[in-house]
Amino acid sequence: PSVVSACSLTNIDLVFVVEALNQQSWTFMLSYVNSVVDRLNIGQTNVRVAFISYGSGVQNPILFYYYGDRPSLENAIRNIQYIGSGTDNLADALNNAQSLFSSARTGAAYVVVIVTDRLPDGNTNQYVAAANTLKAAGIWITGVGVTNPGQFSSNLMSQIVTSNLFTTVGDYSQLVQTSNQVGLQFACQVPITTSTTTSTSTTTTTPPIP
């Protein structure tokens, strides 16, 4: 297969995997997700977005084919209900993401963005195993963590994501400031794999991050 740059922010199937400690922090998380979406060229032939909520369970309020324009998608994200926290089921959420990519487009870049304020060191093996399954399938994983509640392990996140691609902030008010940085991480470094040639080359273009 050949590998090309995805820096045009197009042809990406993107899954947000999101958890929050409480309702108030959930509102911040959704605002952050929308701030990333606002920088993307949303459309059924461009960037498609799915959303997984995890915490007290795992839910898929948005699937890839639901929304083909940015305003409709952002409105849907804004209205996703908080399902609670308290259980360590990130592994279930990542396994769920794997199933969503079964309907992803051939020739698109596949990306998971984990957004959480709760990533304790328990169940490390389960988390890493689920993440490794995604990465082995060519799915890139990046993440954003809020450290201030004190339940976020940067060490564990570094084992989950691709090539140490994650960002941390001290509190929720700083989340939106990272949206451009995170968008460039996956839009300019994630390879798109196609089956049109038998040679392999890698081109990575990283523009300056404001």
GROMACS elastic network, one bead per residue, 0.5 to 0.9 nm:
[ bonds ]
;  ai    aj funct       b0    kb
    1   193     6  0.61288   500
    1   194     6  0.54674   500
    1   196     6  0.67247   500
    1   197     6  0.56038   500
    1   198     6  0.53692   500
    1   199     6  0.60152   500
    1   200     6  0.56288   500
    1   201     6  0.85649   500
    2   191     6  0.89887   500
    2   192     6  0.79529   500
    2   193     6  0.58491   500
    2   194     6  0.57365   500
    2   195     6  0.69395   500
    2   196     6  0.73558   500
    2   197     6  0.61417   500
    2   198     6  0.70699   500
    2   199     6  0.59393   500
    2   201     6  0.59094   500
    2   202     6  0.76932   500
    3   191     6  0.54646   500
    3   192     6  0.54845   500
    3   193     6  0.50979   500
    3   194     6  0.69822   500
    3   200     6  0.62867   500
    3   201     6  0.56493   500
    3   202     6  0.52852   500
    3   203     6  0.71756   500
    4   190     6  0.85655   500
    4   191     6  0.56697   500
    4   192     6  0.56138   500
    4   193     6  0.72638   500
    4   194     6  0.87247   500
    4   201     6  0.75325   500
    4   202     6  0.61813   500
    4   203     6  0.57748   500
    4   204     6  0.78084   500
    5     8     6  0.79719   500
    5   187     6  0.81008   500
    5   188     6  0.62708   500
    5   189     6  0.65753   500
    5   190     6  0.68623   500
    5   191     6  0.57475   500
    5   192     6  0.67983   500
    5   202     6  0.76959   500
    5   203     6  0.56209   500
    5   204     6  0.57307   500
    5   205     6  0.68380   500
    6     9     6  0.60496   500
    6    10     6  0.67585   500
    6    11     6  0.76036   500
    6    12     6  0.78901   500
    6   108     6  0.89118   500
    6   109     6  0.73071   500
    6   186     6  0.79570   500
    6   187     6  0.52944   500
    6   188     6  0.53457   500
    6   189     6  0.67732   500
    6   190     6  0.61966   500
    6   191     6  0.64243   500
    6   192     6  0.66002   500
    6   204     6  0.84544   500
    6   205     6  0.86632   500
    7    10     6  0.77352   500
    7   184     6  0.75411   500
    7   186     6  0.82565   500
    7   189     6  0.71352   500
    7   190     6  0.83011   500
    7   204     6  0.83333   500
    7   205     6  0.68614   500
    7   206     6  0.78850   500
    7   207     6  0.88333   500
    8    11     6  0.85475   500
    8    41     6  0.89821   500
    8   187     6  0.69259   500
    8   188     6  0.75015   500
    9    12     6  0.72147   500
    9    39     6  0.85747   500
    9    40     6  0.61498   500
    9    41     6  0.64932   500
    9    46     6  0.79073   500
    9    47     6  0.71660   500
    9   183     6  0.83884   500
    9   184     6  0.83831   500
    9   186     6  0.86224   500
    9   187     6  0.51582   500
    9   188     6  0.76247   500
   10    40     6  0.77368   500
   10    41     6  0.63244   500
   10    42     6  0.81106   500
   10    43     6  0.88738   500
   10    45     6  0.80284   500
   10    47     6  0.53442   500
   10    48     6  0.89977   500
   10   108     6  0.85131   500
   10   109     6  0.88073   500
   10   187     6  0.79557   500
   11    43     6  0.89963   500
   11    44     6  0.87874   500
   11    45     6  0.65121   500
   11    47     6  0.52973   500
   11    48     6  0.78030   500
   11   105     6  0.85535   500
   11   107     6  0.78047   500
   11   108     6  0.50347   500
   11   109     6  0.64710   500
   11   192     6  0.84497   500
   12    45     6  0.88962   500
   12    46     6  0.64816   500
   12    48     6  0.63233   500
   12    49     6  0.83679   500
   12   105     6  0.86047   500
   12   107     6  0.89272   500
   12   108     6  0.51865   500
   12   110     6  0.60535   500
   12   111     6  0.72688   500
   12   187     6  0.81018   500
   12   192     6  0.83585   500
   13    46     6  0.83832   500
   13    47     6  0.59184   500
   13    49     6  0.60894   500
   13    50     6  0.78910   500
   13    64     6  0.73400   500
   13   101     6  0.80237   500
   13   104     6  0.64794   500
   13   105     6  0.73712   500
   13   108     6  0.64341   500
   13   109     6  0.61165   500
   13   110     6  0.51110   500
   13   111     6  0.63346   500
   13   112     6  0.87051   500
   14    47     6  0.71866   500
   14    48     6  0.61068   500
   14    50     6  0.62561   500
   14    51     6  0.84466   500
   14    64     6  0.81329   500
   14   109     6  0.81165   500
   14   110     6  0.61099   500
   14   112     6  0.58713   500
   14   113     6  0.75372   500
   15    48     6  0.85352   500
   15    49     6  0.57640   500
   15    51     6  0.54733   500
   15    52     6  0.71700   500
   15    63     6  0.86644   500
   15    64     6  0.83328   500
   15    97     6  0.70099   500
   15   100     6  0.84009   500
   15   101     6  0.87695   500
   15   110     6  0.82375   500
   15   111     6  0.62531   500
   15   113     6  0.62567   500
   15   114     6  0.84745   500
   16    33     6  0.76874   500
   16    49     6  0.75742   500
   16    50     6  0.63859   500
   16    52     6  0.60686   500
   16    53     6  0.83467   500
   16    97     6  0.89163   500
   16   111     6  0.85262   500
   16   112     6  0.58780   500
   16   114     6  0.60143   500
   16   115     6  0.72346   500
   17    50     6  0.87884   500
   17    51     6  0.61600   500
   17    53     6  0.61128   500
   17    54     6  0.73039   500
   17    90     6  0.85173   500
   17    93     6  0.69680   500
   17    94     6  0.76727   500
   17    97     6  0.80095   500
   17   112     6  0.69702   500
   17   113     6  0.60187   500
   17   115     6  0.61483   500
   17   116     6  0.82405   500
   17   143     6  0.89933   500
   18    26     6  0.86749   500
   18    29     6  0.74676   500
   18    30     6  0.85559   500
   18    33     6  0.89916   500
   18    51     6  0.76975   500
   18    52     6  0.62382   500
   18    53     6  0.51679   500
   18    54     6  0.62529   500
   18    55     6  0.85584   500
   18    93     6  0.89235   500
   18   113     6  0.82319   500
   18   114     6  0.59052   500
   18   116     6  0.58115   500
   19    26     6  0.73099   500
   19    29     6  0.79900   500
   19    52     6  0.87724   500
   19    53     6  0.61247   500
   19    54     6  0.53897   500
   19    55     6  0.58772   500
   19    82     6  0.86593   500
   19    83     6  0.88187   500
   19    84     6  0.83031   500
   19    85     6  0.71818   500
   19    90     6  0.87110   500
   19   114     6  0.83652   500
   19   115     6  0.65278   500
   19   117     6  0.70879   500
   19   118     6  0.73509   500
   20    23     6  0.74326   500
   20    24     6  0.85571   500
   20    25     6  0.58162   500
   20    26     6  0.51403   500
   20    27     6  0.88407   500
   20    28     6  0.89642   500
   20    29     6  0.72494   500
   20    54     6  0.84976   500
   20    55     6  0.75028   500
   20    82     6  0.82263   500
   20    84     6  0.76000   500
   20    85     6  0.65620   500
   20   115     6  0.83129   500
   20   116     6  0.57961   500
   20   117     6  0.57760   500
   20   118     6  0.68562   500
   21    24     6  0.83822   500
   21    25     6  0.64744   500
   21    26     6  0.73322   500
   21    55     6  0.84049   500
   21    84     6  0.72995   500
   21    85     6  0.56026   500
   21    86     6  0.76272   500
   21   116     6  0.83924   500
   21   117     6  0.66597   500
   21   118     6  0.67965   500
   21   149     6  0.85303   500
   22    25     6  0.54827   500
   22    26     6  0.61414   500
   22    27     6  0.89303   500
   22    82     6  0.79880   500
   22    84     6  0.67206   500
   22    85     6  0.70302   500
   23    27     6  0.65021   500
   23    81     6  0.89885   500
   23    82     6  0.62662   500
   23    83     6  0.87965   500
   23    84     6  0.77474   500
   24    27     6  0.53730   500
   24    28     6  0.68818   500
   25    28     6  0.50748   500
   25    29     6  0.62977   500
   25    30     6  0.87977   500
   25   117     6  0.83559   500
   25   172     6  0.70876   500
   26    30     6  0.62660   500
   26    31     6  0.86304   500
   26    81     6  0.88034   500
   26    82     6  0.65763   500
   27    30     6  0.52537   500
   27    31     6  0.62788   500
   27    32     6  0.86525   500
   27    78     6  0.80633   500
   27    82     6  0.85965   500
   28    31     6  0.50986   500
   28    32     6  0.61840   500
   28    33     6  0.87448   500
   28   172     6  0.62416   500
   28   173     6  0.76007   500
   28   175     6  0.77452   500
   28   176     6  0.86594   500
   29    32     6  0.50537   500
   29    33     6  0.62928   500
   29    34     6  0.87202   500
   29   115     6  0.71237   500
   29   116     6  0.77801   500
   29   172     6  0.78540   500
   29   175     6  0.78628   500
   30    33     6  0.50790   500
   30    34     6  0.62528   500
   30    35     6  0.86074   500
   30    77     6  0.64560   500
   30    78     6  0.60497   500
   30    79     6  0.86309   500
   30    80     6  0.80143   500
   31    34     6  0.51637   500
   31    35     6  0.62030   500
   31    36     6  0.88797   500
   31    77     6  0.85007   500
   31    78     6  0.71734   500
   31   175     6  0.86430   500
   31   176     6  0.74335   500
   32    35     6  0.50025   500
   32    36     6  0.65439   500
   32    37     6  0.87501   500
   32   115     6  0.88325   500
   32   175     6  0.59706   500
   32   176     6  0.51167   500
   32   177     6  0.87111   500
   32   178     6  0.85599   500
   32   179     6  0.69395   500
   33    36     6  0.52597   500
   33    37     6  0.62654   500
   33    38     6  0.86331   500
   33    74     6  0.86274   500
   33    77     6  0.78412   500
   33   115     6  0.83129   500
   33   176     6  0.83939   500
   33   179     6  0.79612   500
   34    38     6  0.59400   500
   34    39     6  0.87923   500
   34    73     6  0.85903   500
   34    74     6  0.57681   500
   34    75     6  0.88346   500
   34    77     6  0.70721   500
   34    78     6  0.76610   500
   34   176     6  0.89995   500
   34   179     6  0.89885   500
   35    38     6  0.51378   500
   35    39     6  0.69842   500
   35   176     6  0.62386   500
   35   177     6  0.88974   500
   35   179     6  0.60142   500
   35   180     6  0.82652   500
   36    39     6  0.54917   500
   36    40     6  0.70158   500
   36   176     6  0.80987   500
   36   178     6  0.86984   500
   36   180     6  0.67499   500
   36   182     6  0.76941   500
   36   183     6  0.62666   500
   37    40     6  0.52405   500
   37    41     6  0.81262   500
   37    42     6  0.76210   500
   37    49     6  0.84755   500
   37    70     6  0.73095   500
   37    73     6  0.83747   500
   37    74     6  0.73116   500
   37   179     6  0.87605   500
   37   183     6  0.86114   500
   38    41     6  0.81310   500
   38    42     6  0.86117   500
   38    70     6  0.71318   500
   38    71     6  0.88748   500
   38    74     6  0.79937   500
   39    42     6  0.89046   500
   39   179     6  0.82714   500
   39   180     6  0.73118   500
   39   183     6  0.73873   500
   40    46     6  0.88314   500
   40    47     6  0.67934   500
   40    70     6  0.82446   500
   40   183     6  0.79993   500
   41    46     6  0.62198   500
   41    47     6  0.57974   500
   41    48     6  0.87735   500
   41    69     6  0.84785   500
   41    70     6  0.77279   500
   42    45     6  0.82731   500
   42    46     6  0.58732   500
   42    48     6  0.60828   500
   42    49     6  0.78917   500
   42    67     6  0.84476   500
   42    68     6  0.63659   500
   42    69     6  0.54848   500
   42    70     6  0.54572   500
   42    73     6  0.84434   500
   43    47     6  0.55749   500
   43    48     6  0.60278   500
   43    49     6  0.89469   500
   43    67     6  0.74955   500
   43    69     6  0.54330   500
   43    70     6  0.76045   500
   44    47     6  0.67554   500
   44    48     6  0.58717   500
   44    64     6  0.82041   500
   44    65     6  0.70504   500
   44    67     6  0.76855   500
   44    68     6  0.51764   500
   44    69     6  0.81331   500
   45    48     6  0.76930   500
   45    68     6  0.85050   500
   46    68     6  0.89376   500
   46   108     6  0.89263   500
   47    68     6  0.88086   500
   47   108     6  0.89529   500
   48    63     6  0.87485   500
   48    64     6  0.54972   500
   48    65     6  0.73242   500
   48    66     6  0.88877   500
   48    67     6  0.78020   500
   48    68     6  0.73887   500
   49    62     6  0.75927   500
   49    63     6  0.69467   500
   49    64     6  0.52204   500
   49    65     6  0.81124   500
   49    66     6  0.85253   500
   49    67     6  0.79426   500
   49    73     6  0.81855   500
   50    60     6  0.76706   500
   50    61     6  0.79948   500
   50    65     6  0.82125   500
   50    66     6  0.82768   500
   50    97     6  0.89110   500
   50   100     6  0.81212   500
   51    59     6  0.84041   500
   51    60     6  0.59346   500
   51    61     6  0.62389   500
   51    62     6  0.50032   500
   51    63     6  0.65960   500
   51    64     6  0.84362   500
   51    77     6  0.81712   500
   51    97     6  0.88931   500
   52    58     6  0.68824   500
   52    59     6  0.56595   500
   52    61     6  0.67251   500
   52    62     6  0.73569   500
   52    63     6  0.87267   500
   52    93     6  0.68589   500
   52    94     6  0.88999   500
   52    96     6  0.79918   500
   52    97     6  0.75148   500
   53    57     6  0.78155   500
   53    58     6  0.56443   500
   53    59     6  0.51584   500
   53    60     6  0.64730   500
   53    61     6  0.75260   500
   53    80     6  0.86257   500
   53    81     6  0.88478   500
   53    82     6  0.79363   500
   53    83     6  0.73917   500
   53    93     6  0.76828   500
   54    57     6  0.53920   500
   54    59     6  0.64463   500
   54    83     6  0.73318   500
   54    84     6  0.80439   500
   54    85     6  0.75732   500
   54    87     6  0.88143   500
   54    89     6  0.69043   500
   54    90     6  0.69096   500
   54    92     6  0.83342   500
   54    93     6  0.62288   500
   55    58     6  0.66719   500
   55    82     6  0.89100   500
   55    83     6  0.65532   500
   55    84     6  0.54997   500
   55    86     6  0.61174   500
   55    87     6  0.57792   500
   55    88     6  0.72122   500
   55    89     6  0.66118   500
   55    90     6  0.79186   500
   56    83     6  0.61659   500
   56    84     6  0.51536   500
   56    86     6  0.61373   500
   56    87     6  0.57657   500
   56    88     6  0.85609   500
   56    89     6  0.80621   500
   57    83     6  0.71734   500
   57    84     6  0.79800   500
   57    85     6  0.82209   500
   57    87     6  0.78757   500
   57    89     6  0.73524   500
   57    92     6  0.87364   500
   57    93     6  0.87076   500
   58    83     6  0.84918   500
   58    89     6  0.77806   500
   58    90     6  0.87388   500
   58    92     6  0.71610   500
   58    93     6  0.60344   500
   58    96     6  0.80452   500
   59    62     6  0.89515   500
   59    83     6  0.84776   500
   59    93     6  0.82772   500
   59    96     6  0.88201   500
   60    63     6  0.67084   500
   60    96     6  0.85637   500
   61    76     6  0.86552   500
   61    77     6  0.85671   500
   61    80     6  0.69282   500
   61    81     6  0.87886   500
   62    65     6  0.83372   500
   62    66     6  0.64478   500
   62    67     6  0.83221   500
   62    73     6  0.86817   500
   62    76     6  0.79134   500
   62    77     6  0.80308   500
   62    80     6  0.88652   500
   63    66     6  0.55947   500
   63    67     6  0.82522   500
   63   100     6  0.76224   500
   64    67     6  0.72967   500
   64    68     6  0.89125   500
   64   100     6  0.80560   500
   64   101     6  0.89973   500
   64   103     6  0.81531   500
   64   104     6  0.77026   500
   65    68     6  0.73269   500
   66    73     6  0.81862   500
   67    70     6  0.77491   500
   67    72     6  0.63622   500
   67    73     6  0.55570   500
   67    76     6  0.87437   500
   68    72     6  0.77060   500
   68    73     6  0.75129   500
   69    72     6  0.58328   500
   69    73     6  0.63405   500
   69    74     6  0.87894   500
   70    73     6  0.51021   500
   70    74     6  0.59928   500
   70    75     6  0.85010   500
   71    74     6  0.52264   500
   71    75     6  0.61321   500
   71    76     6  0.86120   500
   72    75     6  0.51943   500
   72    76     6  0.62216   500
   72    77     6  0.87163   500
   73    76     6  0.51148   500
   73    77     6  0.62155   500
   73    78     6  0.85983   500
   74    77     6  0.50684   500
   74    78     6  0.60798   500
   74    79     6  0.87280   500
   75    78     6  0.50805   500
   75    79     6  0.64876   500
   76    79     6  0.52953   500
   76    80     6  0.65376   500
   77    80     6  0.53682   500
   78    81     6  0.87032   500
   82    85     6  0.87811   500
   85    88     6  0.85656   500
   85   118     6  0.88526   500
   87    90     6  0.86777   500
   88    91     6  0.78559   500
   88    92     6  0.88346   500
   88   118     6  0.89868   500
   88   119     6  0.81995   500
   88   120     6  0.82075   500
   88   122     6  0.78202   500
   88   123     6  0.73901   500
   89    92     6  0.51631   500
   89    93     6  0.64421   500
   89    94     6  0.87878   500
   89   123     6  0.89488   500
   89   127     6  0.84898   500
   90    94     6  0.61697   500
   90    95     6  0.85324   500
   90   119     6  0.84803   500
   90   126     6  0.85971   500
   90   127     6  0.64352   500
   90   130     6  0.87003   500
   91    94     6  0.51288   500
   91    95     6  0.61386   500
   91    96     6  0.84990   500
   91   123     6  0.86188   500
   91   126     6  0.58991   500
   91   128     6  0.79974   500
   91   129     6  0.80064   500
   91   130     6  0.55580   500
   91   131     6  0.76922   500
   92    95     6  0.50380   500
   92    96     6  0.60834   500
   92    97     6  0.86362   500
   92   126     6  0.89917   500
   92   127     6  0.85821   500
   92   130     6  0.79626   500
   93    97     6  0.62752   500
   93    98     6  0.87802   500
   93   130     6  0.89265   500
   94    98     6  0.64002   500
   94    99     6  0.89046   500
   94   112     6  0.86007   500
   94   127     6  0.80315   500
   94   130     6  0.60020   500
   94   131     6  0.65869   500
   94   134     6  0.77302   500
   95    98     6  0.50513   500
   95    99     6  0.66833   500
   95   100     6  0.89629   500
   95   130     6  0.60919   500
   95   131     6  0.82116   500
   95   133     6  0.83616   500
   95   134     6  0.80784   500
   96    99     6  0.51861   500
   96   100     6  0.64855   500
   96   101     6  0.89591   500
   97   100     6  0.50118   500
   97   101     6  0.64428   500
   97   112     6  0.77634   500
   97   134     6  0.82553   500
   98   101     6  0.53683   500
   98   102     6  0.69574   500
   98   130     6  0.88528   500
   98   133     6  0.81007   500
   98   134     6  0.62810   500
   98   137     6  0.87567   500
   98   139     6  0.87688   500
   99   102     6  0.53607   500
   99   103     6  0.78872   500
  100   103     6  0.59895   500
  100   104     6  0.71353   500
  101   105     6  0.82558   500
  101   110     6  0.76336   500
  101   139     6  0.87725   500
  102   105     6  0.86751   500
  104   108     6  0.76851   500
  104   110     6  0.78476   500
  105   108     6  0.56441   500
  105   109     6  0.85691   500
  105   110     6  0.88391   500
  106   109     6  0.86755   500
  106   193     6  0.82978   500
  106   194     6  0.72745   500
  106   195     6  0.88196   500
  107   192     6  0.61211   500
  107   193     6  0.57120   500
  107   195     6  0.77624   500
  108   191     6  0.87952   500
  108   192     6  0.56036   500
  108   193     6  0.71276   500
  108   194     6  0.80188   500
  109   138     6  0.84503   500
  109   139     6  0.75643   500
  109   140     6  0.82189   500
  109   186     6  0.89326   500
  109   187     6  0.88053   500
  109   190     6  0.65278   500
  109   191     6  0.61993   500
  109   193     6  0.70727   500
  110   138     6  0.71258   500
  110   140     6  0.62244   500
  110   141     6  0.87467   500
  110   190     6  0.79554   500
  110   191     6  0.85628   500
  110   192     6  0.77643   500
  111   138     6  0.89289   500
  111   139     6  0.55353   500
  111   141     6  0.58403   500
  111   142     6  0.77201   500
  111   186     6  0.70898   500
  111   190     6  0.77613   500
  112   134     6  0.89480   500
  112   139     6  0.71448   500
  112   140     6  0.61469   500
  112   142     6  0.63022   500
  112   143     6  0.79804   500
  112   161     6  0.89842   500
  113   140     6  0.85301   500
  113   141     6  0.59170   500
  113   143     6  0.50664   500
  113   144     6  0.75262   500
  113   161     6  0.89380   500
  113   166     6  0.89929   500
  113   182     6  0.87924   500
  113   186     6  0.89090   500
  114   141     6  0.74933   500
  114   142     6  0.63722   500
  114   144     6  0.62015   500
  114   145     6  0.80681   500
  114   161     6  0.87454   500
  114   166     6  0.88908   500
  115   142     6  0.89581   500
  115   143     6  0.57794   500
  115   145     6  0.60410   500
  115   146     6  0.83224   500
  116   119     6  0.70878   500
  116   143     6  0.80909   500
  116   144     6  0.65831   500
  116   145     6  0.52101   500
  116   146     6  0.64933   500
  116   152     6  0.80752   500
  117   144     6  0.84754   500
  117   145     6  0.54801   500
  117   147     6  0.63710   500
  117   148     6  0.79666   500
  117   149     6  0.69002   500
  117   150     6  0.82535   500
  117   151     6  0.67704   500
  117   152     6  0.60028   500
  117   172     6  0.88607   500
  118   145     6  0.78134   500
  118   146     6  0.78061   500
  118   147     6  0.82216   500
  118   149     6  0.78697   500
  118   150     6  0.80048   500
  118   153     6  0.80701   500
  119   122     6  0.83493   500
  119   145     6  0.82434   500
  119   151     6  0.58869   500
  119   153     6  0.55797   500
  119   154     6  0.82656   500
  119   156     6  0.75785   500
  119   157     6  0.76353   500
  120   123     6  0.82574   500
  120   124     6  0.84441   500
  120   150     6  0.89798   500
  120   151     6  0.54964   500
  120   152     6  0.55983   500
  120   153     6  0.57148   500
  120   156     6  0.79513   500
  121   124     6  0.59138   500
  121   151     6  0.87142   500
  121   152     6  0.81608   500
  121   153     6  0.63067   500
  121   155     6  0.84880   500
  121   156     6  0.65253   500
  122   125     6  0.84648   500
  123   126     6  0.54229   500
  123   127     6  0.64279   500
  123   128     6  0.87826   500
  124   127     6  0.52552   500
  124   128     6  0.61297   500
  124   129     6  0.84639   500
  124   156     6  0.69705   500
  124   159     6  0.89764   500
  125   128     6  0.52473   500
  125   129     6  0.59306   500
  125   130     6  0.85400   500
  126   129     6  0.51867   500
  126   130     6  0.61811   500
  126   131     6  0.85746   500
  127   130     6  0.53310   500
  127   131     6  0.61953   500
  127   132     6  0.85992   500
  127   156     6  0.86014   500
  127   159     6  0.88453   500
  127   160     6  0.69736   500
  128   131     6  0.50136   500
  128   132     6  0.59613   500
  128   133     6  0.86086   500
  128   156     6  0.82130   500
  128   157     6  0.89700   500
  128   159     6  0.64139   500
  128   160     6  0.53764   500
  128   161     6  0.89152   500
  129   132     6  0.50697   500
  129   133     6  0.63332   500
  129   134     6  0.88855   500
  129   160     6  0.85567   500
  130   133     6  0.52659   500
  130   134     6  0.66837   500
  130   135     6  0.89288   500
  130   160     6  0.85267   500
  131   134     6  0.52066   500
  131   135     6  0.62637   500
  131   136     6  0.86065   500
  131   141     6  0.77879   500
  131   159     6  0.85250   500
  131   160     6  0.55328   500
  131   161     6  0.73325   500
  131   162     6  0.89682   500
  132   136     6  0.59339   500
  132   137     6  0.85473   500
  132   160     6  0.74184   500
  132   161     6  0.89010   500
  133   136     6  0.51917   500
  133   137     6  0.64775   500
  133   139     6  0.88202   500
  134   137     6  0.52057   500
  134   138     6  0.67403   500
  134   139     6  0.53422   500
  134   140     6  0.75524   500
  134   141     6  0.80684   500
  135   138     6  0.51291   500
  135   140     6  0.59904   500
  135   141     6  0.73239   500
  135   161     6  0.85757   500
  135   162     6  0.73187   500
  136   139     6  0.72167   500
  137   140     6  0.89662   500
  138   191     6  0.85327   500
  138   192     6  0.89123   500
  138   193     6  0.81087   500
  139   162     6  0.87847   500
  139   190     6  0.87108   500
  140   161     6  0.74806   500
  140   162     6  0.58352   500
  140   163     6  0.89983   500
  140   186     6  0.77216   500
  140   190     6  0.66485   500
  140   191     6  0.85794   500
  141   160     6  0.74213   500
  141   162     6  0.52126   500
  141   163     6  0.87384   500
  141   165     6  0.75664   500
  141   166     6  0.86201   500
  141   186     6  0.84837   500
  142   157     6  0.89005   500
  142   160     6  0.82791   500
  142   161     6  0.50757   500
  142   162     6  0.62672   500
  142   163     6  0.86340   500
  142   164     6  0.78653   500
  142   165     6  0.51580   500
  142   166     6  0.52334   500
  142   167     6  0.82763   500
  142   182     6  0.79622   500
  142   185     6  0.79902   500
  142   186     6  0.75241   500
  143   157     6  0.75575   500
  143   160     6  0.88410   500
  143   161     6  0.67977   500
  143   165     6  0.69191   500
  143   167     6  0.62856   500
  143   168     6  0.83461   500
  143   182     6  0.80800   500
  144   166     6  0.56781   500
  144   168     6  0.55689   500
  144   169     6  0.77317   500
  144   175     6  0.81719   500
  144   178     6  0.84838   500
  144   182     6  0.80726   500
  145   152     6  0.68497   500
  145   153     6  0.86370   500
  145   154     6  0.79612   500
  145   157     6  0.84273   500
  145   166     6  0.78043   500
  145   167     6  0.63592   500
  145   169     6  0.63837   500
  145   170     6  0.85724   500
  145   175     6  0.87525   500
  146   149     6  0.73170   500
  146   150     6  0.85186   500
  146   151     6  0.87650   500
  146   152     6  0.69938   500
  146   167     6  0.88143   500
  146   168     6  0.57824   500
  146   169     6  0.50927   500
  146   170     6  0.57727   500
  146   171     6  0.57562   500
  146   172     6  0.65089   500
  146   174     6  0.88245   500
  146   175     6  0.78462   500
  147   150     6  0.55769   500
  147   151     6  0.68899   500
  147   152     6  0.54455   500
  147   153     6  0.80260   500
  147   154     6  0.85170   500
  147   168     6  0.66956   500
  147   169     6  0.62180   500
  147   170     6  0.51957   500
  147   171     6  0.67114   500
  148   151     6  0.79190   500
  148   152     6  0.82035   500
  148   169     6  0.78969   500
  148   170     6  0.51009   500
  148   171     6  0.54073   500
  148   172     6  0.82934   500
  149   152     6  0.75831   500
  149   170     6  0.87385   500
  149   171     6  0.80805   500
  150   153     6  0.84157   500
  152   155     6  0.89711   500
  152   156     6  0.85039   500
  152   157     6  0.84334   500
  153   156     6  0.53524   500
  153   157     6  0.63862   500
  153   158     6  0.87542   500
  154   157     6  0.50244   500
  154   158     6  0.61317   500
  154   159     6  0.88060   500
  154   166     6  0.88050   500
  154   168     6  0.79588   500
  155   158     6  0.52310   500
  155   159     6  0.67365   500
  156   159     6  0.52262   500
  156   160     6  0.65324   500
  157   160     6  0.50309   500
  157   161     6  0.62066   500
  157   164     6  0.81117   500
  157   166     6  0.74728   500
  158   161     6  0.56649   500
  158   162     6  0.79367   500
  158   163     6  0.80023   500
  158   164     6  0.51381   500
  158   165     6  0.75218   500
  158   166     6  0.72602   500
  159   162     6  0.80269   500
  159   163     6  0.88653   500
  159   164     6  0.74834   500
  160   164     6  0.82686   500
  161   164     6  0.58143   500
  161   165     6  0.59951   500
  161   166     6  0.68794   500
  162   165     6  0.57370   500
  162   166     6  0.84421   500
  163   166     6  0.87864   500
  165   182     6  0.86513   500
  165   185     6  0.72857   500
  165   186     6  0.87767   500
  166   182     6  0.78530   500
  166   185     6  0.87875   500
  167   178     6  0.76585   500
  167   181     6  0.86765   500
  167   182     6  0.75396   500
  168   175     6  0.85420   500
  168   178     6  0.87965   500
  169   172     6  0.73720   500
  169   173     6  0.87376   500
  169   174     6  0.60988   500
  169   175     6  0.65214   500
  169   178     6  0.83337   500
  170   173     6  0.85401   500
  170   174     6  0.71229   500
  170   175     6  0.87543   500
  171   174     6  0.58569   500
  171   175     6  0.73554   500
  172   175     6  0.54275   500
  172   176     6  0.83290   500
  173   176     6  0.71396   500
  173   177     6  0.83330   500
  174   177     6  0.55183   500
  174   178     6  0.72519   500
  175   178     6  0.56530   500
  175   179     6  0.71559   500
  176   179     6  0.53842   500
  176   180     6  0.83761   500
  177   180     6  0.72904   500
  177   181     6  0.82143   500
  178   181     6  0.52598   500
  178   182     6  0.61352   500
  178   183     6  0.85236   500
  179   182     6  0.52469   500
  179   183     6  0.60291   500
  179   184     6  0.86285   500
  180   183     6  0.50399   500
  180   184     6  0.62097   500
  180   185     6  0.86428   500
  180   209     6  0.75285   500
  180   210     6  0.79476   500
  181   184     6  0.52669   500
  181   185     6  0.63019   500
  181   209     6  0.60927   500
  181   210     6  0.78255   500
  182   186     6  0.67836   500
  182   187     6  0.85439   500
  183   186     6  0.57624   500
  183   187     6  0.58955   500
  183   188     6  0.82421   500
  184   188     6  0.54250   500
  184   189     6  0.76668   500
  184   206     6  0.74430   500
  184   207     6  0.79223   500
  184   209     6  0.76278   500
  185   188     6  0.58486   500
  185   189     6  0.59200   500
  185   190     6  0.76562   500
  185   206     6  0.79673   500
  186   189     6  0.54420   500
  186   190     6  0.51717   500
  186   191     6  0.88700   500
  187   190     6  0.61745   500
  187   191     6  0.89673   500
  188   191     6  0.84219   500
  188   204     6  0.65717   500
  188   205     6  0.56860   500
  188   206     6  0.56552   500
  188   207     6  0.78479   500
  189   203     6  0.82915   500
  189   204     6  0.53779   500
  189   205     6  0.66320   500
  189   206     6  0.69650   500
  190   204     6  0.79972   500
  191   202     6  0.75606   500
  191   203     6  0.80911   500
  191   204     6  0.80334   500
  194   197     6  0.76120   500
  195   198     6  0.74401   500
  197   200     6  0.79830   500
  206   209     6  0.83405   500
